[in-house]
Amino acid sequence: MGIKIAKHAGFCFGVRRATGALESELEHYGNKRKILTLGRIIHNDKYVDEIRKKGVEEVSRADVDDIIRRADSGEEISLVIRAHGELREIVEKLQKCSERNENFRLLDCTCPYVRKVRKIAYENSGEDKVFLLLGNPNHPEVEGIMSCVRGRGFALSNADEVEKLVETMAKNGDCENCISLAAQTTQNLDQWKKSVENVKKVYTNAVIFDTICCVTQERQEEARELAEQSDMMIVIGSPDSSNSKRLCEIASEKCPNVYFVTDSSDCPKISDASINLSITAGASTPDSVIQEVYETMNEQTENFAEMLEDSLKTLNTGEIVEGIITSITPTEIHVDLGTKTTGVIAHDKAVDDPQAKLDEVFKVGDVIKAKVVKVSDIDGIATLDKTKVDSDANWERIVEAKESGETLEGKIVSVLPAGAIISINSVQVFIPASQSGVKKGDDLHQLLNTVQKVKIIETKPERKRAYASIRAVQREERKAQQEAFWSNLAEGQEFDGEVKSITDFGAFVDLGGVDGMVHTSELSWRRIRSPKEVVSVGDKIHVYVKSFDPEKKRISLGYKTEAMNPWNIFTAQYKEGDVADVKIVSLMPFGAFAEIVPGCDGLIHISQITDHKIGKPDEVLEVGQVVPAKITKIDNENHKVSLSMSALIEKEEPVAEENVLVYSDDEPVEEAAEEAVEDAVNAAEEVAEAATEEAAE
């Protein structure tokens, strides 16, 4: 019996990435924090049971609000979003929680291919556009994609449903030039081709996006080819896995005996050892399960081990082989290749870093891939090169990132006049100066040896060259930051901001990527001619939101507070009858204005300056002079203060002398004179008070 295992069987890139992130979180944090998965991380009961025993808890969408509440209260939580992705609104809520809570780690492991479809759905919907998606409407991936649709969108299970819908829309004269079609990443190729034909025959201008994952396509094509060559076919997967069920459907079209199994316990019994058997597996099937099924079927034949050994005897130069590390020395790695020949990888062919220690990078028992450089049958040694395999794999990662828009991270290793070189998993990528995020004219050397996030903006596969942009990542981060800012903004919200610029009418304050304006009238309780009297560019000030307009992106800020109100400061320190040292700030014909506390002045009427009559206040006082004065009256309603210097002058004892009274109409002349003086003083005070009000205005 010949057994063939599909090359593309088992974990796809997206699933391997998600499970790898989860396992890394377990390794680093273990019992130190709560580790959750939003839904089943993969469609495989055995794997899910294993991680559950390690403490991983599976949660649902209904648990999200409670998880956010727990994170806000300080609980240490890590949440993994599986490769299928999640509803857009849920992802946004979790991202906001992650931004405000350092104790909450969000690991969004949505497959890059799925991210691409989500982006297409968002950009090709809304207004008068209609977005069609070929896929299972109840599948989590499809639900997540459809949550990105801004207007009309339809998830359709098969080509027949697509045909019915487009014909109905055409009859109604709907969507003449604004229809687009994409597919679930694991969609059946035949159904996709039929759907494209059905749309094109009705809408010739329809935009078609072939979004079926290339790995899925390869897996399905390979399953079809193996089925044609086999007497029996085994498909390993979960009944809940759509891509596994499609593999079974495809295989059944070409092979008479197809068995769908979840693990080795479901394997069929073989009575004829001469049949050709092929094994493939869905994207959620761990390698260990595939190996168990393979070994179970292998044990049913007596001669298979001999046939397998014969097939592994010959190693060819240039061949990519896989083996298990058996020993590690400071200079080389020994690998069991399943043959009589031992694989040997020298230090410089195992890692790019000459300073790296092999036993820190690799462990005995690790499975490793390498390229055969030389085979010595006499010595029983095959010289291998791992770096060449890594280089090809890492280059593919660069190409995938260009297609999916994924952000990558690397270290700037050199700076050139025209830009910089960043190393991403040992692949050197060029960043043009215009995409470096460094201002024109500034020195690019500030980037040297720093770790940067980039987007791949162009690739040249024929020369294995790629171009990246730091600026694109910064732009994306700024946009996300601003969206989060505006969604959480509220009147009365307080900020510690920095004054970025000053105009004649106010100051602009950076609140963290978004600017707001403090009008001149909101800077001080006293009248100022320019904002520069209160703040300077670069000042850190505490402000609050008075009002905002999200559509016009405008924010009005307040700076002055009741606690800063000079009148409140004055009334908290003084009361009527208190004596204060005041500073003369201006002289008027009717008296002098004196500063009691900064921003709060009082009036010393001319009659209250000294104990004898004077013609003008400047006969006694001058601007800037500090004198003691008694607070004689506080008008809280009008915010006015009356002061007196004369009230603090001690009266001299009157000298006894003979008074001569002259009577007129039975009234003493002296008494009449006193009344006349009093009337004159009252009249002067009224004039002074009116002048004070006019001066204050």
Secondary structure, DSSP 4 states (H G I P E B T S, - for coil): -EEEE-TT-S--HHHHHHHHHHHHHHHHHGGGSEEEEES-SSS-HHHHHHHHHTT-EEE-GGGHHHHHHHHHTT--EEEEE-TT---HHHHHHHHHHHHH-TTEEEEE---HHHHHHHHHHHHT-BTTBEEEEES-TTSHHHHHHHTT--SEEEEESSHHHHHHHHHHHHHTT--SS-EEEEE-TT--HHHHHHHHHHHHTT-TT-EE---S-HHHHHHHHHHHHHHHH-SEEEEE--TT-HHHHHHHHHHHHH-S-EEEESSGGGPPP-S-TTSEEEEEE-TT--HHHHHHHHHHHHTT-SSHHHHHHHHTS---TT-EEEEEEEEE-SSEEEEE-SSSSEEEEEHHHH-S-TT--HHHH--TT-EEEEEEEEEETTTTEEEEEHHHHHHHHHHHHHHHHHHHT-EEEEEEEEEETTEEEEEETTEEEEEEGGGSSPPTTS-GGGGTT-EEEEEEEEEETTTTEEEEEHHHHHHHHHHHHHHHHHHH--TT-EEEEEEEEEETTEEEEESSSSEEEEEGGGT-SS--S-GGGT--TT-EEEEEEEEEETTTTEEEEE---GGG-HHHHHHHH--TT-EEEEEEEEEETTEEEEEEETTEEEEEEGGGTSSS--S-GGGT--TT-EEEEEEEEEETTTTEEEEESGGGSPPPPPPP------EETTEEHHHHHHHHHHHHHHHHHHHHHHHHHHHH-
